[in-house]
Amino acid sequence: MNLHNSELTQSKQASKQASKQASKQASKQASKQASKQASKQASKQL
């Protein structure tokens, strides 16, 4: 019983970690894209 419980907790932790990582990655990507776009726009303006 205890073992099962701890495995469940482990898997819950792992999935929380994974989703945190994924969201961090996604937001890093998005901000990189946005900044690239902005600087392209700015240089076109000049």
Secondary structure, DSSP 8 states (H G I E B T S, - for coil): -HHHHHHHHHHHHHHHHHHHHHHHHHHHHHHHHHHHHHHHHHHHH-
